Amino acid sequence: MLNWGSLFYVFLAAAANVIGGLVFVLKRHWSRKSLNALMALSAGLLIAIAILDFIPESLEHDSSSPIFILLGVLAIYFFQQYVAGYFHFGEETHATQHEKSTAVGAMAGMLIHTFFDGLSIAASFEVDFRLGITVFIAVLLHKIPDGLTISSIIYILSKNRTKAMGAALLLGISTLAGALTAFIFADYYLPGEQTVAVAIAFSAGVFLYVAATDLLPVVNASGDRRAALFFFIGILLYFLLQWGTNWLAPALH
């Protein structure tokens, strides 16, 4: 039986996703240059997470992970070309098929990612309290950027603050769902390392596609070199978060 006291930490992690969305939507006006900068920042974060975090982690547990990275790319491409046109994105936005697939692709990757965030926090507390705290901090450090990233992508595509905030809220709900899944199935079955590796690899493919095919081309087409610099800032932010994790974690062992 899992430690239900760990649910408090899962709630904190889920709340951080929502806070990230609030950081974005509370700013009343976003200029085109600001939106381009946010797209570049989001692309940098997604690519860094996929290449430096998701791919190595998936390969560590399953040598066949590259095929699932490719499947993640192919799934989003297929969705963009053949499926997205049949989804209702909101009449007021007049979103194109390409925009719909970008939004759904980004959400799919993020939801898979946050689901396993919640599952990892809950499961690690069952092993050891200090391990649970370490995993919680590692997850918490990227939660606000996750909320900010998905809210900015959804707002840029829909021009709707409610949908942008809703996207961040869904990440929080997905985190809670992952933890609740761990609680419910703890006495029967928890996803093994290979299952988790497949999900992470698939998310890596989704993130790479969304960043390289949907976000960066828009930034490049704008010709705004200042906005383009935020791509590098997004990657730098990833390293800062990793440094924060490594700095805090040893004190908890």
Buried (B, 14 or more C-beta within 10 A) or exposed (E): EBBEEBBEBBBBBBBBBBBBBBBBBEEEEBEEEBBBBBBBBBBBBBBBBBBBBBBEBBBEBBEEBBEBBEBBBEBBBEBBEEBBEEEEBEEEBEBEBBBBBBBBBBBBBBBBBBBBBBBBBBBBBBEEBBBBBBBBBBBBBBBBBBBBBBBBBBBBBBBBBEBBBBBBBBBBBBBBBBBBBBBEEBEEEBBEEBBBBBBBBBBBBBBBBBBBBBBBEBBBEBEBEEBBBBBEBBBBBBEEBBEBBEEBBEEBE
